[in-house]
């Protein structure tokens, strides 16, 4: 039986930390070492930004991986099921979570991704690429100057997600307020932090930055609470 895995980045990776490959290296370390990892970038949330895709291909050059970019705005892949199943890692970029989900469902990529997830392909992503795997999330999809709830995720993981927990104003206060008012409990991740889930359960919290953390946000009789989940720093401390 294969494991189903999600690595959810609150922020970081090649697009936010181009000179810090620790989180991206962690993703590659999850692939068997008998071959070069096959990594597919999905930039739907950014409107398939060509520059974003180019930065991915530069970060995952041929010396590191067999890298591809899956575009849905200029779609060239007919059989999404087969294409996604060929990958070792699917890496979803940041941007607009709501638009990402709508476009995926229109093309049937949501179904292809679930099949691949069950088959052992590692699902990963940053920001919107973190949000999409959960049942619900905190997003700026509807207002770039604010954050709000989105209860329409793929549901590979139970509960809710909040990326950029310490990196963007309003994220933390919005998430805490939503959970307190009945929004699904869940996880928040600071920039530079990744939550690694295996078979729906949190397995590890890793970071490209010392002293960074994730949080389990829960609702109780005394209100909402944050349980700090210290991240395992992937670099060498001096």
Secondary structure, DSSP 8 states (H G I E B T S, - for coil): ----EEEEESS-STTT-TT--HHHHHHHHTS-TTS-EEEEEE-GGGTS-HHHHHHHHHHT-TTTEEEEE--TTTT--S-HHHHHHT-SEEEE--S-HHHHHHHHHHHTHHHHHHHHHHTT-EEEEETHHHHTTEEEEEE-TT-TTS-EEE-----SEEEEEE--TTTSTTHHHHHHHHHHTT---EEEE-TTEEEEEETTEEEEEEESSTT-EEEEEEEETTEEEEEEEE-EE-S---
